[in-house]
Amino acid sequence: MNATSESNALRHKTIETMEQRESQALRDGDVSSLQRLWADDLIVNSTANLIAGKQILLEMIEQGRLRLRTHQRRPVRIATFGDVVVVTGNEVTDLITESAEFKLFTS
């Protein structure tokens, strides 16, 4: 393995670890971990017809308006393009809101 391959393998392992930390923080409603993991300019466009930025999502989680019963993330592929890493995959979530429960499958 050359130095570039080793560097990419280390990056990929780091990204996989961060993906799992975020997934766990989402399940646990751990706002302080999500605050550190999410970029300030994060925008989420979910299949639950929710488009929101970081602060709105953190407030919803903190107030209990957005809770996850389960959250499973399965990264399918991690690709490195210079300094940019792209992660593709899917997730399955049991989402509990104030008025309903949803099972979401995203990819």
PyMOL commands that set and color helices and strands:
alter all, ss='L'
color gray80, all
select helices_A, chain A and resi 3-28+31-37+54-62
alter helices_A, ss='H'
color red, helices_A
select strands_A, chain A and resi 43-45+51-53+67-81+84-96+101-106
alter strands_A, ss='S'
color yellow, strands_A
deselect
rebuild
show_as cartoon
